[in-house]
Amino acid sequence: MIKSTIIAAALCLAALQGHAQTGIGNYGPEPIGGTSKVALPFYKINFSEAQKQLLQQKEIELVFFIDEEGLPTLEDIKGTTDAAILDSLRSAAANIPLFHPRTVNGVKESALYFLQFQLPVYEPAAAEERYVHYKTRAHEDFEYIHKSGQRLDILMGAVANTFLGKPNEYLQPGGGMKLDMMFTGKKGFGGGMVMSFYGNKLKQPYPISSGREQNSAPPMLMLGVAANKAFAEKERTEFNAQLELAYAVQNVTPKLEYEDEDWVQLKGFSPGVVVNYLIKLGKDRASFYYGAPTLYNHYLNVHGAVRPVFFNLKEATGLMLEVGLSYRLGTHFVDEYRLKQ
């Protein structure tokens, strides 16, 4: 069953291409239901292992004669001389659908139709077995396993923040949420995207010209990029530092409609320095990520951050301090391993 699925998927995904001999102003022939209908009978062929090897990276071309009524007849097969494969292709060709015949100035004519495809290199069944074999093993089942240093981290959690300087006269301490997605390379340097959302209650309204009542806790969003460096890695703990640069907005008043001219939104940017302390929870688990063997870990992430915030209102421009507690999922790429015998 697995073998037939592999060859069928290869036929289906091998960039099937059909075309007809047509001139300017002419159209057809075209298969009723589209080229996928023509491919379907070949999708169902169950080739042997030896036939699969013969077909690898070979372009097969089928030449059909389409009569005035749209009835297809296989005339020639190019790309293989193997008798068994030819018989299988002829049998499958007998099941392709009817065609819309070639039409020239409203008159139906006979024509040739070419179906071409090239099969990709088949992934051996051993690779599939390796995937299952690796993924179902516990960490203790490995004689050794070596992380390449590359990793992908996704972090989400809660934060508490407060402001120093001018904003402290208008905003109380508050909190929010953060989301990071970071990739780290083999040498411990990496980068990614960061997003944070905050809400701080007003102590007093901002001195702006709008007469509209201001939000009681003006929401603030930061969206940006970050570069990071891992250091002081131990068996169950590690540190990393991030330099961030984010676009920042703060909604001072409510937005009542799509084109609300009285809506006040502050805009600016915020560089930041973040230090993360990671505590591993539980054991490493084996998995695969896009075909590559990996180990994934769960972490408790504690962080502190200093973020200067620059808005187009001096009363909202100042220094923000932040601490947070988050969940981090770390996916470590593996470049070498051996299972215990």
Backbone hydrogen bonds in HBPLUS format (Angstrom, degrees):
<---DONOR---> <-ACCEPTOR-->    atom                        ^
c    i                          cat <-CA-CA->   ^        H-A-AA   ^      H-
h    n   atom  resd res      DA  || num        DHA   H-A  angle D-A-AA Bond
n    s   type  num  typ     dist DA aas  dist angle  dist       angle   num
A0005-THR N   A0001-MET O   3.02 MM   4  6.21 147.3  2.13 141.2 150.7     1
A0006-ILE N   A0002-ILE O   2.96 MM   4  6.22 152.0  2.04 148.2 154.9     2
A0007-ILE N   A0003-LYS O   3.15 MM   4  6.49 168.6  2.16 157.5 158.2     3
A0008-ALA N   A0004-SER O   2.92 MM   4  5.95 153.7  1.99 140.9 149.3     4
A0009-ALA N   A0005-THR O   2.85 MM   4  5.94 161.0  1.88 147.5 152.5     5
A0010-ALA N   A0006-ILE O   2.97 MM   4  6.16 151.9  2.05 144.1 152.4     6
A0011-LEU N   A0007-ILE O   2.98 MM   4  6.23 158.4  2.03 147.2 152.0     7
A0012-CYS N   A0008-ALA O   2.96 MM   4  6.18 154.6  2.02 146.5 154.1     8
A0013-LEU N   A0009-ALA O   2.90 MM   4  6.00 148.2  2.00 147.2 154.8     9
A0017-GLN N   A0116-GLN O   2.96 MM  99  5.32 153.9  2.03 160.5 165.5    10
A0116-GLN N   A0017-GLN O   2.83 MM  99  5.32 176.6  1.83 161.8 162.3    11
A0019-HIS N   A0114-PHE O   2.93 MM  95  5.43 152.7  2.01 148.8 157.6    12
A0114-PHE N   A0019-HIS O   2.84 MM  95  5.43 176.5  1.84 171.2 170.0    13
A0026-ASN N   A0023-GLY O   3.08 MM   3  5.36 161.4  2.12 128.1 129.5    14
A0027-TYR N   A0103-THR O   3.43 MM  76  5.77 162.2  2.47 151.1 156.1    15
A0103-THR N   A0027-TYR O   2.95 MM  76  5.77 166.9  1.96 171.2 174.4    16
A0030-GLU N   A0100-HIS O   3.04 MM  70  5.18 149.4  2.14 139.1 148.3    17
A0100-HIS N   A0030-GLU O   2.68 MM  70  5.18 172.6  1.69 162.4 161.3    18
A0034-GLY N   A0031-PRO O   3.08 MM   3  5.28 162.7  2.11 126.2 125.5    19
A0032-ILE N   A0098-LEU O   3.04 MM  66  6.01 171.8  2.05 147.7 149.1    20
A0037-LYS N   A0034-GLY O   3.10 MM   3  5.72 142.9  2.24 113.7 122.3    21
A0038-VAL N   A0035-THR O   2.95 MM   3  5.13 124.2  2.27 100.5 115.2    22
A0039-ALA N   A0035-THR O   3.01 MM   4  6.38 148.5  2.11 148.9 158.5    23
A0040-LEU N   A0036-SER O   3.05 MM   4  6.14 136.4  2.25 141.5 151.3    24
A0042-PHE N   A0039-ALA O   2.98 MM   3  5.46 124.8  2.30 113.1 127.1    25
A0043-TYR N   A0039-ALA O   2.97 MM   4  6.20 140.4  2.13 148.7 160.4    26
A0043-TYR N   A0040-LEU O   3.01 MM   3  4.84 123.6  2.34  94.9 110.4    27
A0045-ILE N   A0042-PHE O   3.21 MM   3  5.33 163.9  2.24 105.4 110.4    28
A0052-LYS N   A0048-SER O   2.93 MM   4  6.24 150.1  2.02 148.8 157.4    29
A0053-GLN N   A0049-GLU O   3.14 MM   4  6.47 154.4  2.21 147.4 153.0    30
A0054-LEU N   A0050-ALA O   3.18 MM   4  6.51 151.2  2.27 142.4 149.9    31
A0055-LEU N   A0051-GLN O   3.01 MM   4  6.23 141.8  2.16 145.2 155.3    32
A0055-LEU N   A0052-LYS O   3.16 MM   3  5.12 125.1  2.48  93.1 107.1    33
A0056-GLN N   A0052-LYS O   3.15 MM   4  6.26 123.6  2.48 144.2 156.9    34
A0058-LYS N   A0055-LEU O   3.24 MM   3  5.53 149.4  2.34 137.5 129.6    35
A0057-GLN N   A0119-LEU O   3.12 MM  62  5.47 143.1  2.27 138.2 146.2    36
A0060-ILE N   A0117-PHE O   2.77 MM  57  5.47 166.8  1.78 174.2 169.7    37
A0117-PHE N   A0060-ILE O   3.00 MM  57  5.47 154.3  2.06 153.4 160.8    38
A0061-GLU N   A0078-LYS O   2.88 MM  17  5.01 164.0  1.90 142.5 145.7    39
A0078-LYS N   A0061-GLU O   2.81 MM  17  5.01 166.0  1.83 153.2 157.5    40
A0062-LEU N   A0115-LEU O   2.82 MM  53  5.10 166.3  1.83 150.6 155.0    41
A0115-LEU N   A0062-LEU O   2.91 MM  53  5.10 162.5  1.94 149.9 155.4    42
A0063-VAL N   A0076-ASP O   2.93 MM  13  5.10 170.5  1.94 152.1 152.0    43
A0075-GLU N   A0063-VAL O   2.74 MM  12  5.56 166.8  1.76 161.5 165.8    44
A0076-ASP N   A0063-VAL O   3.35 MM  13  5.10 154.3  2.42 134.2 136.6    45
A0064-PHE N   A0113-TYR O   2.78 MM  49  5.03 173.8  1.78 160.8 162.2    46
A0113-TYR N   A0064-PHE O   2.83 MM  49  5.03 155.7  1.89 145.3 150.2    47
A0065-PHE N   A0073-THR O   2.76 MM   8  5.11 163.0  1.79 150.0 153.5    48
A0073-THR N   A0065-PHE O   2.88 MM   8  5.11 134.7  2.08 134.9 149.0    49
A0066-ILE N   A0111-ALA O   2.81 MM  45  5.34 176.5  1.81 170.7 170.4    50
A0111-ALA N   A0066-ILE O   2.92 MM  45  5.34 151.5  2.00 146.7 156.0    51
A0067-ASP N   A0071-LEU O   3.22 MM   4  5.54 163.3  2.25 140.4 140.7    52
A0070-GLY N   A0067-ASP O   2.96 MM   3  5.32 163.9  1.99 115.3 120.2    53
A0099-PHE N   A0070-GLY O   2.78 MM  29  4.37 159.9  1.82 133.6 139.2    54
A0086-LEU N   A0082-ASP O   2.93 MM   4  6.15 161.1  1.96 155.1 161.1    55
A0087-ASP N   A0083-ALA O   2.95 MM   4  6.18 155.3  2.01 146.6 152.9    56
A0088-SER N   A0084-ALA O   3.02 MM   4  6.30 155.0  2.09 144.8 151.4    57
A0089-LEU N   A0085-ILE O   2.93 MM   4  6.21 159.1  1.98 153.7 159.0    58
A0090-ARG N   A0086-LEU O   2.92 MM   4  6.13 157.4  1.97 149.4 155.8    59
A0091-SER N   A0087-ASP O   2.93 MM   4  6.14 158.6  1.98 147.8 153.7    60
A0092-ALA N   A0088-SER O   2.98 MM   4  6.21 157.9  2.03 146.1 152.1    61
A0093-ALA N   A0089-LEU O   2.87 MM   4  6.01 151.8  1.95 145.0 153.2    62
A0094-ALA N   A0090-ARG O   3.24 MM   4  6.48 132.3  2.48 140.0 150.1    63
A0094-ALA N   A0091-SER O   3.32 MM   3  5.43 139.9  2.49  96.3 106.7    64
A0095-ASN N   A0092-ALA O   3.00 MM   3  5.59 162.6  2.03 116.4 122.1    65
A0096-ILE N   A0093-ALA O   3.42 MM   3  5.55 173.9  2.42 109.9 110.0    66
A0109-GLU N   A0102-ARG O   2.79 MM   7  5.35 158.9  1.83 150.8 153.9    67
A0104-VAL N   A0107-VAL O   2.83 MM   3  5.14 165.2  1.85 146.7 147.2    68
A0107-VAL N   A0104-VAL O   2.93 MM   3  5.14 163.6  1.96 112.2 117.4    69
A0127-ALA N   A0124-PRO O   3.01 MM   3  5.69 140.6  2.17 115.0 123.5    70
A0128-GLU N   A0125-ALA O   3.06 MM   3  5.13 117.5  2.47  96.8 112.0    71
A0129-GLU N   A0125-ALA O   2.93 MM   4  6.28 155.1  1.99 151.3 158.9    72
A0130-ARG N   A0126-ALA O   2.78 MM   4  6.00 148.5  1.88 143.9 153.1    73
A0131-TYR N   A0127-ALA O   3.01 MM   4  6.27 149.2  2.10 142.6 149.9    74
A0132-VAL N   A0128-GLU O   3.20 MM   4  6.55 163.5  2.23 150.0 152.3    75
A0133-HIS N   A0129-GLU O   2.78 MM   4  5.90 162.5  1.81 151.3 157.4    76
A0134-TYR N   A0130-ARG O   2.84 MM   4  5.91 160.1  1.88 148.6 152.9    77
A0135-LYS N   A0131-TYR O   3.00 MM   4  6.07 171.5  2.00 152.4 155.2    78
A0136-THR N   A0132-VAL O   3.15 MM   4  6.10 150.3  2.24 147.9 153.3    79
A0137-ARG N   A0134-TYR O   3.22 MM   3  5.58 166.6  2.24 114.2 117.5    80
A0141-ASP N   A0138-ALA O   2.95 MM   3  5.43 155.3  2.02 113.2 121.1    81
A0142-PHE N   A0139-HIS O   3.31 MM   3  5.86 170.2  2.32 115.4 118.0    82
A0340-LYS N   A0141-ASP O   2.84 MM 199  5.71 177.2  1.84 156.0 155.0    83
A0143-GLU N   A0338-ARG O   2.67 MM 195  5.46 139.7  1.83 139.7 153.3    84
A0144-TYR N   A0338-ARG O   3.34 MM 194  5.51 157.6  2.40 140.5 144.2    85
A0338-ARG N   A0144-TYR O   2.92 MM 194  5.51 153.4  1.99 161.4 157.3    86
A0146-HIS N   A0336-GLU O   2.80 MM 190  5.30 166.4  1.82 170.9 166.4    87
A0335-ASP N   A0146-HIS O   3.17 MM 189  6.21 153.1  2.25 159.7 167.7    88
A0148-SER N   A0333-PHE O   2.81 MM 185  5.75 166.0  1.83 147.5 152.4    89
A0333-PHE N   A0150-GLN O   2.98 MM 183  5.57 173.4  1.98 151.0 153.2    90
A0151-ARG N   A0184-THR O   2.99 MM  33  5.24 150.9  2.07 143.3 147.8    91
A0184-THR N   A0151-ARG O   2.89 MM  33  5.24 165.6  1.91 151.9 156.4    92
A0152-LEU N   A0331-THR O   2.88 MM 179  5.10 151.1  1.97 139.3 148.4    93
A0331-THR N   A0152-LEU O   2.83 MM 179  5.10 161.2  1.87 148.5 154.9    94
A0153-ASP N   A0182-MET O   2.80 MM  29  5.18 171.1  1.81 160.3 163.4    95
A0182-MET N   A0153-ASP O   2.91 MM  29  5.18 158.9  1.95 148.4 155.1    96
A0154-ILE N   A0329-LEU O   3.03 MM 175  5.33 155.2  2.10 144.4 152.3    97
A0329-LEU N   A0154-ILE O   2.90 MM 175  5.33 165.6  1.92 155.0 158.5    98
A0155-LEU N   A0180-ASP O   2.94 MM  25  4.97 169.0  1.95 143.1 145.5    99
A0180-ASP N   A0155-LEU O   2.91 MM  25  4.97 157.3  1.96 135.9 142.8   100
A0156-MET N   A0327-TYR O   3.04 MM 171  5.62 159.7  2.08 157.5 163.7   101
A0327-TYR N   A0156-MET O   2.95 MM 171  5.62 170.4  1.96 151.7 148.5   102
A0157-GLY N   A0178-LYS O   3.18 MM  21  5.64 152.7  2.26 147.3 151.6   103
A0178-LYS N   A0157-GLY O   3.08 MM  21  5.64 149.5  2.17 144.7 147.5   104
A0158-ALA N   A0325-LEU O   3.04 MM 167  5.66 149.4  2.14 162.0 152.5   105
A0325-LEU N   A0158-ALA O   3.01 MM 167  5.66 148.5  2.11 153.3 163.3   106
A0159-VAL N   A0176-GLY O   3.06 MM  17  5.21 158.2  2.11 125.9 126.4   107
A0176-GLY N   A0159-VAL O   2.98 MM  17  5.21 147.1  2.09 137.6 136.1   108
A0160-ALA N   A0323-VAL O   2.80 MM 163  5.51 159.5  1.84 166.4 170.5   109
A0323-VAL N   A0160-ALA O   3.02 MM 163  5.51 158.4  2.07 155.7 162.5   110
A0161-ASN N   A0174-GLY O   2.98 MM  13  5.39 161.7  2.02 120.6 126.0   111
A0174-GLY N   A0161-ASN O   2.87 MM  13  5.39 161.0  1.90 152.6 159.1   112
A0162-THR N   A0321-LEU O   3.05 MM 159  5.49 149.4  2.15 148.1 154.8   113
A0321-LEU N   A0162-THR O   2.88 MM 159  5.49 164.3  1.91 162.2 167.4   114
A0164-LEU N   A0319-LEU O   2.72 MM 155  5.12 155.2  1.78 156.5 163.4   115
A0319-LEU N   A0164-LEU O   3.24 MM 155  5.12 157.6  2.30 136.5 141.1   116
A0168-ASN N   A0165-GLY O   3.07 MM   3  5.67 142.2  2.22 116.0 126.0   117
A0169-GLU N   A0166-LYS O   2.93 MM   3  5.65 159.6  1.97 123.6 129.6   118
A0170-TYR N   A0167-PRO O   2.95 MM   3  5.32 153.2  2.03 109.6 118.2   119
A0171-LEU N   A0167-PRO O   2.83 MM   4  5.88 147.2  1.94 161.1 172.0   120
A0203-LYS N   A0170-TYR O   2.66 MM  33  4.84 164.1  1.69 125.3 129.7   121
A0172-GLN N   A0201-LYS O   2.80 MM  29  5.37 164.1  1.82 162.3 167.6   122
A0175-GLY N   A0199-GLY O   3.37 MM  24  5.79 155.5  2.44 144.9 145.1   123
A0199-GLY N   A0175-GLY O   2.88 MM  24  5.79 144.8  2.01 160.4 170.0   124
A0177-MET N   A0197-PHE O   2.88 MM  20  5.29 144.3  2.01 142.3 154.0   125
A0197-PHE N   A0177-MET O   2.84 MM  20  5.29 161.9  1.87 157.6 159.2   126
A0179-LEU N   A0195-MET O   2.77 MM  16  5.22 156.2  1.83 159.8 162.3   127
A0195-MET N   A0179-LEU O   2.85 MM  16  5.22 139.4  2.01 152.0 163.1   128
A0181-MET N   A0193-MET O   2.96 MM  12  5.41 156.7  2.01 163.4 163.6   129
A0193-MET N   A0181-MET O   2.97 MM  12  5.41 145.7  2.09 153.4 155.9   130
A0183-PHE N   A0191-GLY O   2.87 MM   8  5.59 173.1  1.88 154.4 155.0   131
A0191-GLY N   A0183-PHE O   2.89 MM   8  5.59 145.1  2.01 155.6 162.5   132
A0185-GLY N   A0189-PHE O   2.70 MM   4  5.51 173.8  1.71 149.0 149.9   133
A0188-GLY N   A0185-GLY O   3.14 MM   3  5.49 163.8  2.17 115.9 117.8   134
A0230-ALA N   A0188-GLY O   3.04 MM  42  5.22 157.0  2.09 140.9 147.7   135
A0190-GLY N   A0228-ASN O   3.01 MM  38  5.16 151.7  2.09 143.0 141.8   136
A0228-ASN N   A0190-GLY O   2.95 MM  38  5.16 161.4  1.98 119.7 124.8   137
A0192-GLY N   A0226-ALA O   3.02 MM  34  5.46 143.5  2.15 145.8 147.8   138
A0226-ALA N   A0192-GLY O   3.04 MM  34  5.46 147.5  2.15 140.4 140.8   139
A0194-VAL N   A0224-GLY O   2.99 MM  30  5.39 165.3  2.01 135.0 136.7   140
A0224-GLY N   A0194-VAL O   2.97 MM  30  5.39 170.7  1.97 153.8 155.4   141
A0196-SER N   A0222-MET O   2.91 MM  26  5.15 157.6  1.96 145.6 150.9   142
A0222-MET N   A0196-SER O   2.90 MM  26  5.15 162.7  1.93 153.5 154.3   143
A0198-TYR N   A0220-MET O   2.83 MM  22  5.10 161.5  1.87 153.1 157.8   144
A0220-MET N   A0198-TYR O   2.95 MM  22  5.10 162.3  1.98 141.1 144.0   145
A0202-LEU N   A0216-SER O   2.77 MM  14  5.62 159.6  1.81 157.5 156.3   146
A0208-ILE N   A0206-TYR O   2.96 MM   2  5.74 124.2  2.28 111.5  95.2   147
A0215-ASN N   A0252-VAL O   2.75 MM  37  5.75 163.5  1.77 148.9 154.7   148
A0251-ASN N   A0219-PRO O   3.03 MM  32  5.70 152.8  2.10 162.0 167.2   149
A0221-LEU N   A0249-VAL O   2.90 MM  28  5.43 155.3  1.97 151.1 159.3   150
A0249-VAL N   A0221-LEU O   2.98 MM  28  5.43 153.8  2.05 152.5 160.3   151
A0223-LEU N   A0247-TYR O   2.96 MM  24  5.33 156.7  2.01 148.4 155.8   152
A0247-TYR N   A0223-LEU O   2.87 MM  24  5.33 167.8  1.88 141.7 137.6   153
A0225-VAL N   A0245-LEU O   3.11 MM  20  5.71 151.6  2.19 153.1 149.4   154
A0245-LEU N   A0225-VAL O   3.03 MM  20  5.71 159.6  2.08 162.7 165.5   155
A0227-ALA N   A0243-LEU O   2.94 MM  16  5.35 154.1  2.01 148.6 156.6   156
A0243-LEU N   A0227-ALA O   2.85 MM  16  5.35 161.0  1.89 159.0 165.1   157
A0229-LYS N   A0241-ALA O   2.97 MM  12  5.48 143.0  2.11 149.4 160.2   158
A0241-ALA N   A0229-LYS O   3.01 MM  12  5.48 157.4  2.06 147.8 150.1   159
A0231-PHE N   A0239-PHE O   2.96 MM   8  5.46 169.3  1.98 145.2 144.5   160
A0239-PHE N   A0231-PHE O   3.12 MM   8  5.46 158.3  2.17 173.8 172.2   161
A0234-LYS N   A0237-THR O   2.75 MM   3  5.20 161.7  1.78 171.9 168.2   162
A0280-LYS N   A0236-ARG O   2.82 MM  44  5.01 174.4  1.83 151.0 153.0   163
A0238-GLU N   A0278-LEU O   3.14 MM  40  5.25 141.2  2.30 138.5 143.2   164
A0278-LEU N   A0238-GLU O   2.83 MM  40  5.25 171.1  1.84 161.4 163.8   165
A0240-ASN N   A0276-ASN O   3.05 MM  36  5.28 146.8  2.17 141.0 144.8   166
A0276-ASN N   A0240-ASN O   2.79 MM  36  5.28 176.2  1.79 169.3 170.6   167
A0242-GLN N   A0274-VAL O   2.73 MM  32  4.96 160.7  1.76 152.4 156.3   168
A0274-VAL N   A0242-GLN O   2.89 MM  32  4.96 165.3  1.91 147.7 151.4   169
A0244-GLU N   A0272-GLY O   2.87 MM  28  4.90 169.9  1.88 142.4 144.9   170
A0272-GLY N   A0244-GLU O   2.88 MM  28  4.90 142.2  2.03 138.5 136.0   171
A0246-ALA N   A0270-SER O   2.99 MM  24  5.20 161.3  2.02 131.2 137.3   172
A0270-SER N   A0246-ALA O   2.83 MM  24  5.20 151.7  1.91 150.3 154.8   173
A0248-ALA N   A0268-GLY O   2.99 MM  20  5.13 179.3  1.99 123.2 123.3   174
A0268-GLY N   A0248-ALA O   2.89 MM  20  5.13 140.9  2.05 157.8 154.3   175
A0250-GLN N   A0266-LEU O   2.93 MM  16  5.01 149.6  2.02 136.4 141.3   176
A0266-LEU N   A0250-GLN O   2.77 MM  16  5.01 154.1  1.83 160.0 154.6   177
A0252-VAL N   A0264-VAL O   2.95 MM  12  5.54 139.0  2.12 145.0 157.1   178
A0253-THR N   A0264-VAL O   3.40 MM  11  5.40 159.9  2.44 141.2 142.3   179
A0263-TRP N   A0260-ASP O   3.34 MM   3  5.52 163.0  2.37 105.2 110.0   180
A0312-ASN N   A0267-LYS O   3.13 MM  45  6.00 128.4  2.41 144.2 155.3   181
A0269-PHE N   A0310-PHE O   3.05 MM  41  5.52 142.8  2.19 143.6 152.1   182
A0310-PHE N   A0269-PHE O   2.99 MM  41  5.52 170.8  2.00 169.1 171.6   183
A0273-VAL N   A0306-VAL O   3.06 MM  33  5.49 157.4  2.11 150.2 156.9   184
A0306-VAL N   A0273-VAL O   3.03 MM  33  5.49 154.3  2.09 151.0 159.0   185
A0275-VAL N   A0304-GLY O   2.98 MM  29  5.57 164.3  2.01 163.6 168.8   186
A0304-GLY N   A0275-VAL O   3.10 MM  29  5.57 150.9  2.18 148.6 157.4   187
A0277-TYR N   A0302-VAL O   2.73 MM  25  5.16 155.8  1.78 156.7 164.9   188
A0302-VAL N   A0277-TYR O   2.97 MM  25  5.16 169.6  1.98 149.6 152.0   189
A0279-ILE N   A0300-LEU O   2.90 MM  21  5.11 154.2  1.97 148.0 156.1   190
A0300-LEU N   A0279-ILE O   2.85 MM  21  5.11 159.9  1.89 146.4 151.4   191
A0281-LEU N   A0298-HIS O   2.73 MM  17  5.36 168.2  1.74 158.4 154.4   192
A0285-ARG N   A0296-TYR O   3.19 MM  11  5.40 148.6  2.29 142.6 151.8   193
A0296-TYR N   A0285-ARG O   2.86 MM  11  5.40 157.9  1.91 150.1 156.0   194
A0287-SER N   A0294-THR O   2.93 MM   7  5.20 153.6  2.00 146.1 143.7   195
A0294-THR N   A0287-SER O   2.82 MM   7  5.20 160.7  1.86 149.0 144.4   196
A0289-TYR N   A0292-ALA O   2.83 MM   3  5.19 161.0  1.86 147.6 152.7   197
A0292-ALA N   A0289-TYR O   3.05 MM   3  5.19 166.4  2.06 112.0 115.7   198
A0334-VAL N   A0293-PRO O   3.06 MM  41  5.61 164.2  2.09 150.4 145.3   199
A0295-LEU N   A0332-HIS O   2.79 MM  37  5.06 155.3  1.85 147.1 155.7   200
A0332-HIS N   A0295-LEU O   2.63 MM  37  5.06 167.7  1.65 169.7 165.2   201
A0297-ASN N   A0330-GLY O   2.79 MM  33  5.16 154.7  1.85 149.6 158.3   202
A0330-GLY N   A0297-ASN O   2.96 MM  33  5.16 165.5  1.98 149.6 153.5   203
A0299-TYR N   A0328-ARG O   2.83 MM  29  4.96 149.0  1.93 156.3 159.9   204
A0328-ARG N   A0299-TYR O   3.06 MM  29  4.96 167.3  2.08 140.0 140.4   205
A0301-ASN N   A0326-SER O   2.89 MM  25  4.95 176.3  1.89 147.5 146.5   206
A0326-SER N   A0301-ASN O   2.81 MM  25  4.95 159.2  1.85 148.9 154.6   207
A0303-HIS N   A0324-GLY O   3.11 MM  21  5.31 163.4  2.14 139.8 142.7   208
A0324-GLY N   A0303-HIS O   3.00 MM  21  5.31 147.1  2.11 146.6 145.9   209
A0305-ALA N   A0322-GLU O   2.78 MM  17  4.97 152.6  1.85 149.1 148.7   210
A0322-GLU N   A0305-ALA O   2.99 MM  17  4.97 152.8  2.07 149.8 146.7   211
A0307-ARG N   A0320-MET O   2.82 MM  13  5.02 169.4  1.84 161.2 162.0   212
A0320-MET N   A0307-ARG O   2.80 MM  13  5.02 162.9  1.83 135.5 141.1   213
A0309-VAL N   A0318-GLY O   2.73 MM   9  5.45 175.4  1.73 174.3 174.0   214
A0318-GLY N   A0309-VAL O   3.05 MM   9  5.45 139.4  2.22 142.2 154.1   215
A0316-ALA N   A0313-LEU O   2.96 MM   3  5.51 150.1  2.05 114.9 123.9   216
A0317-THR N   A0314-LYS O   3.18 MM   3  5.02 158.8  2.22 100.2 106.7   217
